[in-house]
C-alpha cells in the first residue's frame, strides 16, 4: 500500500484558480453605461440600438483604460459585456 499525502493548500489554490474572475472595470463600466443610457437609449421600440450600444461601449472602454491601466482590447471586452448587460436589462424592463 502506498501512503499519499494530501496538500490542502494545493487543493485550495486549484479551487481558487478555477473560479471565474470579474474582468477589470466591469462594475464601474456598468454604472457609466447606465448614466449614458439616459441620454441615448440602448433599446428603441423593443429592439436593441446596436449603434448606441457600440458608442456607449467605446466611451466606457476609454474610462476603463484610464482607471485600470489595461489594454484597449481588454477594456473594450469589459465595456461591451457591461453595455450588453445594461441593454438586456433595459429590454426586459421595457417588455414588462
Secondary structure as GFF3:
##gff-version 3
##sequence-region A 1 96
A	DSSP	alpha_helix	8	18	.	.	.	ID=ss1
A	DSSP	alpha_helix	26	36	.	.	.	ID=ss2
A	DSSP	beta_strand	43	44	.	.	.	ID=ss3
A	DSSP	beta_strand	47	48	.	.	.	ID=ss4
A	DSSP	alpha_helix	50	68	.	.	.	ID=ss5
A	DSSP	alpha_helix	72	95	.	.	.	ID=ss6
###
